[in-house]
Amino acid sequence: MWIALGCIVTGFLAGVINTVAGGGSLLTLPVLMALGLSADAANGSNRLGVLAQSLMSTFVFMRHGQFDGTSIRRFVVPVVLGAIVGAQVSIELPESWLRVSIALVMLGVLCSLWAQPKRWLRTRPSGHLWPLIGLWPMLFIVGAYAGFIQAGAGILFLAVLVLGAGQAVVGANALKAGLVVLLTVPALFLFASQGFVAWEEGLYLAVGQMAGGALGARVTVSWGPRFVRWVLVFVVVTSLIGMVGWR
């Protein structure tokens, strides 16, 4: 009972955070490992919650007219290919190198949030700032990272979609949700095929994240880009602090 309740509550909080900004897996992964799952099993089981949350938030964004099907068709190929590579290939990286690399990217996003706030406060897309050929490698890298570990991938997606593709932040959140659905399906399949999914804990997490995703999408649409920007600032700062303590 307590495991179910803990997973559902954690999933709900992570679902809201993931939908509004990103980084909810920085909350769910430690909880799953505290329940006795290995790092690989926690990583795989976490995908169930991410998939449920992303499906629900995509549906809510669609109902509010925020989902751009044309853009997602342009971006889906590099993201899904990257996710398959990230989930399937064993990347031998020292943990310290990974921590420093992610922290540098987060710092770059934080600097943009402060130095270029107008880019994050647009209510309408401004068109592509980077050509599609420049966006695809970045989307492939973010997709690979999402397939590999997921934690913080939403923040990186928002950075590419807002700063690189010129999307308004609310629309970028909707695109992010749809892209995460598409990349999570093959990643979850690969983790499950290797026995790295604890279905009970993952399904409890999914229940909470589905509810959190629905609330997060409604909040994003209702409260707008200014609120999303401040949530991003908070999540990036707390993520950076948390990364300092990674072991």
Secondary structure in CASP SS format (residue, H / E / C, confidence):
PFRMAT SS
TARGET T0000
AUTHOR 0000-0000-0000
METHOD secondary structure of the structure
MODEL  1
M C 1.00
W H 1.00
I H 1.00
A H 1.00
L H 1.00
G H 1.00
C H 1.00
I H 1.00
V H 1.00
T H 1.00
G H 1.00
F H 1.00
L H 1.00
A H 1.00
G H 1.00
V H 1.00
I H 1.00
N H 1.00
T H 1.00
V H 1.00
A C 1.00
G C 1.00
G C 1.00
G C 1.00
S H 1.00
L H 1.00
L H 1.00
T H 1.00
L H 1.00
P H 1.00
V H 1.00
L H 1.00
M H 1.00
A H 1.00
L C 1.00
G C 1.00
L C 1.00
S C 1.00
A H 1.00
D H 1.00
A H 1.00
A H 1.00
N H 1.00
G H 1.00
S H 1.00
N H 1.00
R H 1.00
L H 1.00
G H 1.00
V H 1.00
L H 1.00
A H 1.00
Q H 1.00
S H 1.00
L H 1.00
M H 1.00
S H 1.00
T H 1.00
F H 1.00
V H 1.00
F H 1.00
M H 1.00
R H 1.00
H C 1.00
G C 1.00
Q C 1.00
F C 1.00
D C 1.00
G H 1.00
T H 1.00
S H 1.00
I H 1.00
R H 1.00
R H 1.00
F H 1.00
V H 1.00
V H 1.00
P H 1.00
V H 1.00
V H 1.00
L H 1.00
G H 1.00
A H 1.00
I H 1.00
V H 1.00
G H 1.00
A H 1.00
Q H 1.00
V C 1.00
S C 1.00
I C 1.00
E C 1.00
L C 1.00
P C 1.00
E H 1.00
S H 1.00
W H 1.00
L H 1.00
R H 1.00
V H 1.00
S H 1.00
I H 1.00
A H 1.00
L H 1.00
V H 1.00
M H 1.00
L H 1.00
G H 1.00
V H 1.00
L H 1.00
C H 1.00
S H 1.00
L H 1.00
W H 1.00
A H 1.00
Q C 1.00
P H 1.00
K H 1.00
R H 1.00
W H 1.00
L C 1.00
R C 1.00
T C 1.00
R C 1.00
P C 1.00
S C 1.00
G C 1.00
H C 1.00
L C 1.00
W C 1.00
P C 1.00
L H 1.00
I H 1.00
G H 1.00
L H 1.00
W H 1.00
P H 1.00
M H 1.00
L H 1.00
F H 1.00
I H 1.00
V H 1.00
G H 1.00
A H 1.00
Y H 1.00
A H 1.00
G H 1.00
F H 1.00
I C 1.00
Q C 1.00
A C 1.00
G C 1.00
A H 1.00
G H 1.00
I H 1.00
L H 1.00
F H 1.00
L H 1.00
A H 1.00
V H 1.00
L H 1.00
V H 1.00
L H 1.00
G H 1.00
A C 1.00
G C 1.00
Q C 1.00
A C 1.00
V H 1.00
V H 1.00
G H 1.00
A H 1.00
N H 1.00
A H 1.00
L H 1.00
K H 1.00
A H 1.00
G H 1.00
L H 1.00
V H 1.00
V H 1.00
L H 1.00
L H 1.00
T H 1.00
V H 1.00
P H 1.00
A H 1.00
L H 1.00
F H 1.00
L H 1.00
F H 1.00
A H 1.00
S H 1.00
Q C 1.00
G C 1.00
F C 1.00
V C 1.00
A C 1.00
W H 1.00
E H 1.00
E H 1.00
G H 1.00
L H 1.00
Y H 1.00
L H 1.00
A H 1.00
V H 1.00
G H 1.00
Q H 1.00
M H 1.00
A H 1.00
G H 1.00
G H 1.00
A H 1.00
L H 1.00
G H 1.00
A H 1.00
R H 1.00
V H 1.00
T H 1.00
V H 1.00
S H 1.00
W H 1.00
G H 1.00
P H 1.00
R H 1.00
F H 1.00
V H 1.00
R H 1.00
W H 1.00
V H 1.00
L H 1.00
V H 1.00
F H 1.00
V H 1.00
V H 1.00
V H 1.00
T H 1.00
S H 1.00
L H 1.00
I H 1.00
G H 1.00
M H 1.00
V H 1.00
G C 1.00
W C 1.00
R C 1.00
END
